[in-house]
Amino acid sequence: MLTNVNHPSTIKKIVLFASGSGTNVENIIRYFNDRKEIVISCVLSNNKSAIVHERAKKQNVNSLTFNKDDLQHTDTVLDLLKSIAPDLIVLAGFLWKFPKNILDQFPNQVINLHPALLPLYGGKGMYGMNVHRAVVENKEKETGITIHYVNEHYDEGAIIAQHKTKLTPEDTPEDVARKIHELEYEHFPKVIEELLKEV
């Protein structure tokens, strides 16, 4: 029996979390813009002045701000997520540790993007330029991105995919950042799409 791909029960829903400028959020939204079977339900941020809100608005996606209590000490964010019932929760530049109460309700449905080849350069405080500076200081010959499931510890969840880029001795942290962004823009939406085929 044929089913209509536009039927609500067949639509896969994504919720995006971000803390900053939201370039990956915008890239993901654009990637899925013409997919009738996949929707970005909303963007959630812990930073009311983050540029990600402007990016979401330009793409006609709702964005909301929450505080630490909403996320970690009450069920405010959890209740919102339950009402949306996303198939996948994507952390795209979200800096806070994700709470156990949400992880328990959405097992193997929360993923994160890390700008290094985990287990290298992971853990608390290791994000953005902090990672790229450490990579350059240690004279690494390659680095990359890791997409992984989220658990209760920073950057320790099971790895879903890794993609690498070569480095040269002349690369600055800014050069590394550019190479990492290229990998993120190319691969992150594709991995999300593949995961949604499995749920």
RODO-2510 file (C-alpha; in nm, 4 decimals, decimal comma):
residues 199
     n   res          X          Y          Z
     1     m     0,0000     0,0000     0,0000
     2     l     0,1443     0,3374    -0,1027
     3     t     0,1733     0,6132     0,1551
     4     n     0,1930     0,9839     0,0921
     5     v     0,5368     1,1195     0,1932
     6     n     0,3672     1,4397     0,3072
     7     h     0,1534     1,2603     0,5620
     8     p     0,2374     1,3945     0,9101
     9     s     0,3337     1,0515     1,0420
    10     t     0,6096     1,0272     0,7828
    11     i     0,7631     1,3685     0,8474
    12     k     1,0883     1,3614     1,0436
    13     k     1,1387     1,6467     1,2882
    14     i     1,4669     1,8061     1,3965
    15     v     1,5307     2,0435     1,6865
    16     l     1,8582     2,2384     1,6736
    17     f     2,0473     2,3713     1,9762
    18     a     2,3110     2,6454     1,9429
    19     s     2,4905     2,8987     2,1608
    20     g     2,6539     3,1376     1,9148
    21     s     2,6527     3,2599     1,5576
    22     g     2,4749     2,9544     1,4205
    23     t     2,6537     2,9073     1,0882
    24     n     2,6046     2,5307     1,1091
    25     v     2,2410     2,5797     1,2082
    26     e     2,1828     2,7941     0,9004
    27     n     2,3629     2,5419     0,6807
    28     i     2,1475     2,2568     0,8145
    29     i     1,8249     2,4561     0,7690
    30     r     1,9214     2,5413     0,4097
    31     y     2,0122     2,1784     0,3379
    32     f     1,6663     2,0560     0,4401
    33     n     1,4698     2,3520     0,3008
    34     d     1,3351     2,1622     0,0009
    35     r     1,2788     1,8287     0,1789
    36     k     0,9087     1,7867     0,2408
    37     e     0,9707     1,4786     0,4537
    38     i     1,2116     1,6542     0,6973
    39     v     1,1370     1,9718     0,8941
    40     i     1,3337     2,1879     1,1352
    41     s     1,0808     2,2300     1,4162
    42     c     1,2698     2,5040     1,5991
    43     v     1,6052     2,6387     1,7117
    44     l     1,6759     2,6589     2,0855
    45     s     1,9533     2,8704     2,2356
    46     n     2,0876     2,9564     2,5789
    47     n     2,1907     3,3006     2,4499
    48     k     1,9183     3,5551     2,3707
    49     s     2,1648     3,7803     2,1827
    50     a     2,3155     3,4996     1,9735
    51     i     2,3204     3,5634     1,5992
    52     v     2,1653     3,2192     1,5489
    53     h     1,8252     3,3783     1,6211
    54     e     1,8668     3,6159     1,3263
    55     r     1,9768     3,3313     1,1001
    56     a     1,6762     3,1196     1,2007
    57     k     1,4355     3,4101     1,1452
    58     k     1,5716     3,4679     0,7937
    59     q     1,5013     3,1016     0,7194
    60     n     1,1488     3,1210     0,8674
    61     v     1,2310     2,8879     1,1556
    62     n     1,1133     2,9683     1,5082
    63     s     1,3826     3,0182     1,7719
    64     l     1,3512     3,0324     2,1485
    65     t     1,5834     3,1237     2,4347
    66     f     1,6113     2,9350     2,7631
    67     n     1,8262     2,9702     3,0744
    68     k     2,0201     2,7215     3,2834
    69     d     1,7260     2,6585     3,5183
    70     d     1,4987     2,5852     3,2216
    71     l     1,7447     2,3241     3,0981
    72     q     1,8992     2,1710     3,4071
    73     h     1,6776     2,2304     3,7100
    74     t     1,3223     2,2285     3,5760
    75     d     1,1421     2,0404     3,3014
    76     t     1,0807     2,3521     3,0893
    77     v     1,3002     2,2484     2,7962
    78     l     1,2134     1,8809     2,8396
    79     d     0,8398     1,9537     2,8276
    80     l     0,8865     2,1631     2,5138
    81     l     1,0785     1,8815     2,3474
    82     k     0,8124     1,6297     2,4493
    83     s     0,5456     1,8470     2,2877
    84     i     0,7473     1,8623     1,9645
    85     a     0,8512     1,4933     1,9744
    86     p     1,1588     1,5392     1,7527
    87     d     1,3145     1,2419     1,5779
    88     l     1,6576     1,3977     1,6267
    89     i     1,8020     1,6650     1,8569
    90     v     2,1111     1,8226     1,7032
    91     l     2,3668     2,0207     1,9024
    92     a     2,5357     2,2543     1,6546
    93     g     2,7699     2,4763     1,8502
    94     f     2,5876     2,4298     2,1812
    95     l     2,8260     2,4746     2,4736
    96     w     2,6398     2,3559     2,7835
    97     k     2,6409     2,0003     2,9097
    98     f     2,3191     1,8275     2,8097
    99     p     2,1082     1,7094     3,1076
   100     k     2,0300     1,3513     3,1954
   101     n     1,6527     1,4020     3,2105
   102     i     1,6435     1,4894     2,8391
   103     l     1,8913     1,2193     2,7403
   104     d     1,6808     0,9609     2,9237
   105     q     1,3674     1,0677     2,7356
   106     f     1,5414     1,0752     2,3970
   107     p     1,7895     0,7851     2,3989
   108     n     2,0225     0,7801     2,0965
   109     q     1,8393     1,0816     1,9555
   110     v     2,0780     1,3580     2,0661
   111     i     2,3891     1,4178     1,8552
   112     n     2,6726     1,6682     1,8673
   113     l     2,9341     1,8041     1,6297
   114     h     3,2880     1,8394     1,7694
   115     p     3,5612     2,0261     1,5744
   116     a     3,8351     1,7674     1,6282
   117     l     3,8996     1,3963     1,5952
   118     l     3,7753     1,2633     1,9274
   119     p     3,8973     1,1382     2,1667
   120     l     4,1622     1,4027     2,0893
   121     y     4,0900     1,7587     2,2006
   122     g     3,7613     1,6866     2,3736
   123     g     3,6239     1,7692     2,7163
   124     k     3,5094     2,0755     2,9061
   125     g     3,6293     2,4033     2,7572
   126     m     3,7388     2,2413     2,4329
   127     y     3,5316     2,4171     2,1691
   128     g     3,5877     2,6525     1,8767
   129     m     3,9213     2,8316     1,8618
   130     n     4,0348     2,6658     2,1864
   131     v     4,0454     2,3392     1,9933
   132     h     4,2127     2,4842     1,6839
   133     r     4,4850     2,6571     1,8877
   134     a     4,5599     2,3319     2,0711
   135     v     4,5809     2,1436     1,7404
   136     v     4,8319     2,3968     1,6013
   137     e     5,0369     2,4091     1,9230
   138     n     5,0734     2,0309     1,9137
   139     k     5,1840     2,0411     1,5480
   140     e     4,9195     1,7940     1,4361
   141     k     4,9438     1,6788     1,0744
   142     e     4,5700     1,6282     1,0472
   143     t     4,2517     1,7158     1,2279
   144     g     3,8836     1,6877     1,1500
   145     i     3,5303     1,6688     1,2814
   146     t     3,3510     1,4122     1,4926
   147     i     2,9756     1,3622     1,4948
   148     h     2,8759     1,1614     1,8003
   149     y     2,5875     1,0683     2,0247
   150     v     2,5600     1,2746     2,3411
   151     n     2,5845     1,1216     2,6861
   152     e     2,6277     1,2721     3,0330
   153     h     2,9963     1,3525     2,9785
   154     y     3,1516     1,6074     2,7449
   155     d     3,2464     1,4525     2,4095
   156     e     3,2393     1,0918     2,5294
   157     g     2,9342     0,9532     2,3472
   158     a     2,9604     0,6875     2,0773
   159     i     3,1127     0,8140     1,7540
   160     i     2,8844     0,8176     1,4484
   161     a     3,1198     0,9629     1,1868
   162     q     3,4582     1,1320     1,1508
   163     h     3,5988     1,3295     0,8586
   164     k     3,9594     1,4432     0,8300
   165     t     4,1596     1,7237     0,6734
   166     k     4,5360     1,7546     0,6263
   167     l     4,7303     2,0317     0,7985
   168     t     5,0565     2,2019     0,7078
   169     p     5,3192     2,3477     0,9448
   170     e     5,2183     2,6922     0,8205
   171     d     4,8514     2,6592     0,9182
   172     t     4,7337     2,9073     1,1811
   173     p     4,4390     2,8387     1,4137
   174     e     4,2302     3,0522     1,1764
   175     d     4,3374     2,8346     0,8824
   176     v     4,2394     2,5250     1,0794
   177     a     3,9016     2,6813     1,1593
   178     r     3,8346     2,7390     0,7882
   179     k     3,9225     2,3799     0,7016
   180     i     3,7016     2,2498     0,9826
   181     h     3,4086     2,4656     0,8733
   182     e     3,4342     2,3247     0,5219
   183     l     3,4094     1,9706     0,6628
   184     e     3,1180     2,0688     0,8870
   185     y     2,9186     2,2292     0,6074
   186     e     2,9765     1,9357     0,3732
   187     h     2,9230     1,6414     0,6058
   188     f     2,7047     1,7360     0,9057
   189     p     2,3725     1,7679     0,7164
   190     k     2,4407     1,4447     0,5261
   191     v     2,5024     1,2508     0,8478
   192     i     2,1810     1,3934     0,9961
   193     e     1,9919     1,2832     0,6860
   194     e     2,1326     0,9314     0,7091
   195     l     2,0419     0,9038     1,0759
   196     l     1,6849     1,0132     1,0055
   197     k     1,6476     0,7299     0,7576
   198     e     1,7032     0,4881     1,0443
   199     v     1,4409     0,6294     1,2840
***
